[in-house]
């Protein structure tokens, strides 16, 4: 199978690089300065086992490839807010022998949150969810890194909304043959994605106030944000893997280790602010909890606040970590008090 990585940033670039390193055929899809760097110098991948340069075909859209192949696998790794544009570009791409990509090719959504695959299922017939546990960084055009060791990442995958099939098993086998991924094929991939969503709710805390503060008050805030999310999912009747179940499976398989010459950074939202992209995923992380809370009558003042702060930072091109933790805690207490008094 040929893997077309739509969005060769942190997650997409690392998955593509690891697959290419194991001998698989990979095409990278990017834009702007990142695309130019990939074409000029290749994909530079920094991982605990070394630094690699993969000179791979890099395109901006499907037109540069001509007809897609029947053995192509599309891996959607753009930020969720960029999903609709990517689906419009790739869904209508012609496939050899007739039909379109949306009609004939599998699409794997390797994204944070749960909205991307719902959007994809409106367009593509065969959609697969991927629960991405893969600490990766993309700050410089053409260069990505991943600090996980001994594995680069853990990627649960299955058909969306449920089930498994031969395609999922073949993709999982390719990922695991790299020796750097564990890829369990599960019939309930959404249950793992909602569990990951609860973890991602605190991406915004790190993005606006910097690396995790060791204080008891900051730890309490992170716990309250997660508890708010759990209350919403419980009220909505949405199952999710427990933190204990996740830890039992993951163990010490994807521990982050220092990478020489590569500074430690924050998560995906922090990186979006650092690159001054103008948008972040908060509407599909904290905003997903706010949406479900409003649908099921559960107040979500903390996640609403974090969604607002992240979007404000992105719109105003504010530097990540520039809101003091003490100020964030004050705003959080005020948000909760306002809801309690309303």
ROLUM-286661 format. One record per residue (C-alpha): residue in one letter; chain; residue number from 1; x negated, z, y. Coordinates in steps of 0.5 Angstrom, whole numbers, plus 500, padded with zeros to 3 digits. Example, Ala and Ser with C-alpha at 12.3 -4.5 7.8 and 13.67 -1.06 7.14 Angstrom:
BEGIN
<A,A,1,<475,516,491>> <S,A,2,<473,514,498>> 
! end
This chain:
BEGIN
<X,A,1,<500,500,500>> <X,A,2,<498,499,507>> <X,A,3,<499,505,512>> <X,A,4,<501,503,519>> <X,A,5,<500,509,523>> <X,A,6,<505,509,529>> <X,A,7,<502,513,534>> <X,A,8,<494,514,532>> <X,A,9,<494,521,536>> <X,A,10,<492,528,533>> <X,A,11,<496,528,527>> <X,A,12,<497,520,526>> <X,A,13,<489,519,527>> <X,A,14,<487,524,523>> <X,A,15,<492,522,517>> <X,A,16,<490,515,518>> <X,A,17,<482,517,518>> <X,A,18,<483,521,512>> <X,A,19,<486,515,508>> <X,A,20,<481,510,511>> <X,A,21,<476,514,508>> <X,A,22,<479,514,501>> <X,A,23,<479,507,501>> <X,A,24,<486,505,503>> <X,A,25,<488,500,508>> <X,A,26,<490,503,515>> <X,A,27,<493,500,521>> <X,A,28,<493,504,528>> <X,A,29,<498,503,533>> <X,A,30,<496,506,540>> <X,A,31,<496,504,547>> <X,A,32,<493,504,554>> <X,A,33,<486,507,554>> <X,A,34,<486,510,547>> <X,A,35,<488,503,544>> <X,A,36,<482,500,548>> <X,A,37,<477,505,545>> <X,A,38,<479,504,538>> <X,A,39,<478,497,539>> <X,A,40,<471,498,542>> <X,A,41,<468,503,538>> <X,A,42,<473,505,532>> <X,A,43,<477,511,531>> <X,A,44,<472,517,531>> <X,A,45,<474,523,527>> <X,A,46,<471,530,527>> <X,A,47,<472,534,521>> <X,A,48,<469,540,518>> <X,A,49,<465,536,513>> <X,A,50,<462,531,518>> <X,A,51,<463,526,524>> <X,A,52,<466,519,521>> <X,A,53,<467,513,525>> <X,A,54,<473,508,522>> <X,A,55,<473,501,525>> <X,A,56,<480,499,523>> <X,A,57,<485,494,526>> <X,A,58,<488,497,532>> <X,A,59,<495,494,535>> <X,A,60,<500,496,541>> <X,A,61,<506,493,537>> <X,A,62,<508,489,531>> <X,A,63,<507,482,534>> <X,A,64,<500,483,533>> <X,A,65,<501,483,526>> <X,A,66,<505,477,525>> <X,A,67,<510,478,519>> <X,A,68,<510,485,516>> <X,A,69,<508,486,508>> <X,A,70,<513,488,503>> <X,A,71,<508,494,501>> <X,A,72,<507,497,508>> <X,A,73,<509,504,509>> <X,A,74,<510,506,517>> <X,A,75,<508,513,519>> <X,A,76,<511,515,525>> <X,A,77,<507,520,529>> <X,A,78,<509,519,536>> <X,A,79,<511,525,540>> <X,A,80,<519,526,539>> <X,A,81,<520,524,546>> <X,A,82,<517,517,544>> <X,A,83,<521,516,538>> <X,A,84,<527,511,541>> <X,A,85,<522,506,544>> <X,A,86,<518,506,537>> <X,A,87,<524,505,533>> <X,A,88,<526,499,538>> <X,A,89,<519,496,537>> <X,A,90,<518,497,530>> <X,A,91,<525,497,527>> <X,A,92,<526,489,528>> <X,A,93,<519,487,526>> <X,A,94,<520,481,521>> <X,A,95,<518,482,514>> <X,A,96,<515,477,509>> <X,A,97,<521,474,505>> <X,A,98,<526,476,510>> <X,A,99,<529,482,513>> <X,A,100,<527,487,518>> <X,A,101,<522,493,517>> <X,A,102,<529,497,518>> <X,A,103,<532,494,513>> <X,A,104,<526,494,508>> <X,A,105,<520,498,509>> <X,A,106,<520,506,508>> <X,A,107,<519,510,515>> <X,A,108,<515,517,514>> <X,A,109,<516,521,520>> <X,A,110,<510,526,521>> <X,A,111,<513,529,527>> <X,A,112,<514,536,530>> <X,A,113,<521,539,530>> <X,A,114,<527,535,526>> <X,A,115,<530,530,531>> <X,A,116,<525,524,530>> <X,A,117,<528,523,523>> <X,A,118,<535,524,525>> <X,A,119,<534,518,531>> <X,A,120,<530,514,525>> <X,A,121,<536,514,520>> <X,A,122,<540,511,526>> <X,A,123,<536,505,525>> <X,A,124,<532,505,518>> <X,A,125,<535,505,512>> <X,A,126,<529,509,508>> <X,A,127,<527,515,512>> <X,A,128,<522,520,510>> <X,A,129,<521,527,513>> <X,A,130,<514,530,513>> <X,A,131,<513,537,515>> <X,A,132,<506,537,518>> <X,A,133,<502,543,517>> <X,A,134,<495,540,520>> <X,A,135,<491,543,526>> <X,A,136,<489,537,530>> <X,A,137,<486,535,537>> <X,A,138,<487,529,541>> <X,A,139,<484,530,548>> <X,A,140,<479,524,549>> <X,A,141,<481,516,548>> <X,A,142,<478,514,541>> <X,A,143,<477,521,538>> <X,A,144,<481,526,534>> <X,A,145,<479,532,530>> <X,A,146,<482,537,525>> <X,A,147,<479,544,524>> <X,A,148,<482,545,517>> <X,A,149,<478,547,511>> <X,A,150,<478,547,505>> <X,A,151,<484,542,506>> <X,A,152,<485,538,513>> <X,A,153,<493,539,512>> <X,A,154,<499,541,508>> <X,A,155,<504,535,508>> <X,A,156,<511,537,505>> <X,A,157,<515,530,504>> <X,A,158,<521,528,501>> <X,A,159,<527,523,503>> <X,A,160,<531,525,509>> <X,A,161,<536,528,509>> <X,A,162,<535,530,502>> <X,A,163,<532,528,495>> <X,A,164,<526,525,493>> <X,A,165,<524,518,490>> <X,A,166,<518,514,487>> <X,A,167,<516,512,494>> <X,A,168,<515,519,496>> <X,A,169,<511,520,490>> <X,A,170,<506,514,491>> <X,A,171,<505,516,498>> <X,A,172,<504,524,496>> <X,A,173,<499,521,491>> <X,A,174,<495,517,496>> <X,A,175,<494,523,501>> <X,A,176,<492,528,495>> <X,A,177,<487,523,493>> <X,A,178,<483,523,499>> <X,A,179,<482,530,497>> <X,A,180,<483,533,504>> <X,A,181,<491,534,503>> <X,A,182,<496,537,499>> <X,A,183,<502,533,499>> <X,A,184,<508,537,495>> <X,A,185,<514,532,494>> <X,A,186,<520,536,495>> <X,A,187,<528,535,495>> <X,A,188,<529,539,501>> <X,A,189,<524,537,506>> <X,A,190,<528,539,512>> <X,A,191,<528,547,510>> <X,A,192,<520,546,511>> <X,A,193,<521,543,517>> <X,A,194,<526,548,520>> <X,A,195,<521,553,518>> <X,A,196,<515,550,522>> <X,A,197,<520,549,528>> <X,A,198,<520,557,528>> <X,A,199,<512,557,528>> <X,A,200,<512,551,534>> <X,A,201,<517,555,538>> <X,A,202,<511,559,541>> <X,A,203,<507,552,542>> <X,A,204,<510,553,549>> <X,A,205,<507,560,550>> <X,A,206,<500,558,549>> <X,A,207,<501,552,553>> <X,A,208,<503,555,559>> <X,A,209,<499,562,559>> <X,A,210,<493,560,555>> <X,A,211,<490,562,548>> <X,A,212,<494,567,544>> <X,A,213,<493,574,548>> <X,A,214,<491,580,544>> <X,A,215,<496,585,547>> <X,A,216,<502,588,544>> <X,A,217,<506,586,549>> <X,A,218,<504,578,548>> <X,A,219,<505,579,541>> <X,A,220,<512,582,542>> <X,A,221,<514,576,546>> <X,A,222,<512,571,541>> <X,A,223,<516,575,535>> <X,A,224,<522,576,540>> <X,A,225,<522,568,541>> <X,A,226,<521,567,533>> <X,A,227,<527,572,532>> <X,A,228,<531,568,537>> <X,A,229,<530,562,533>> <X,A,230,<532,565,526>> <X,A,231,<538,568,529>> <X,A,232,<540,561,531>> <X,A,233,<539,558,525>> <X,A,234,<542,563,521>> <X,A,235,<548,563,525>> <X,A,236,<548,555,524>> <X,A,237,<547,556,516>> <X,A,238,<541,552,516>> <X,A,239,<536,554,511>> <X,A,240,<529,555,512>> <X,A,241,<523,557,508>> <X,A,242,<521,564,510>> <X,A,243,<514,566,513>> <X,A,244,<512,569,506>> <X,A,245,<514,563,502>> <X,A,246,<510,559,507>> <X,A,247,<504,564,506>> <X,A,248,<504,564,499>> <X,A,249,<504,557,498>> <X,A,250,<499,555,504>> <X,A,251,<494,561,503>> <X,A,252,<487,560,505>> <X,A,253,<488,552,504>> <X,A,254,<488,550,511>> <X,A,255,<484,555,515>> <X,A,256,<481,553,522>> <X,A,257,<473,553,522>> <X,A,258,<469,552,528>> <X,A,259,<467,544,529>> <X,A,260,<460,543,532>> <X,A,261,<461,540,539>> <X,A,262,<468,540,539>> <X,A,263,<472,546,543>> <X,A,264,<477,550,541>> <X,A,265,<484,548,544>> <X,A,266,<491,549,544>> <X,A,267,<497,546,540>> <X,A,268,<500,540,541>> <X,A,269,<504,542,547>> <X,A,270,<497,545,550>> <X,A,271,<494,538,549>> <X,A,272,<500,534,552>> <X,A,273,<499,538,559>> <X,A,274,<491,538,558>> <X,A,275,<492,530,558>> <X,A,276,<497,530,564>> <X,A,277,<502,526,560>> <X,A,278,<508,528,564>> <X,A,279,<512,529,558>> <X,A,280,<512,535,552>> <X,A,281,<516,536,546>> <X,A,282,<519,542,549>> <X,A,283,<526,539,549>> <X,A,284,<526,538,541>> <X,A,285,<522,545,540>> <X,A,286,<525,550,544>> <X,A,287,<531,546,546>> <X,A,288,<533,545,539>> <X,A,289,<534,552,539>> <X,A,290,<538,552,545>> <X,A,291,<542,546,543>> <X,A,292,<544,550,536>> <X,A,293,<545,556,540>> <X,A,294,<550,553,545>> <X,A,295,<553,550,539>> <X,A,296,<554,557,535>> <X,A,297,<555,562,540>> <X,A,298,<548,565,540>> <X,A,299,<544,566,547>> <X,A,300,<537,563,547>> <X,A,301,<534,566,554>> <X,A,302,<527,566,551>> <X,A,303,<527,559,549>> <X,A,304,<531,556,555>> <X,A,305,<526,559,559>> <X,A,306,<520,556,555>> <X,A,307,<523,550,555>> <X,A,308,<524,550,563>> <X,A,309,<517,552,564>> <X,A,310,<514,547,559>> <X,A,311,<518,541,562>> <X,A,312,<516,544,569>> <X,A,313,<508,544,568>> <X,A,314,<509,537,565>> <X,A,315,<513,534,571>> <X,A,316,<508,537,576>> <X,A,317,<502,536,572>> <X,A,318,<500,543,572>> <X,A,319,<494,545,568>> <X,A,320,<495,549,561>> <X,A,321,<494,556,561>> <X,A,322,<495,557,568>> <X,A,323,<501,562,568>> <X,A,324,<498,569,567>> <X,A,325,<501,572,561>> <X,A,326,<504,578,565>> <X,A,327,<508,573,570>> <X,A,328,<511,570,563>> <X,A,329,<513,577,560>> <X,A,330,<516,579,567>> <X,A,331,<520,572,567>> <X,A,332,<522,573,560>> <X,A,333,<525,580,561>> <X,A,334,<528,577,567>> <X,A,335,<531,572,563>> <X,A,336,<534,576,558>> <X,A,337,<537,581,563>> <X,A,338,<540,576,566>> <X,A,339,<544,574,560>> <X,A,340,<546,581,558>> <X,A,341,<549,582,565>> <X,A,342,<553,576,565>> 
! end
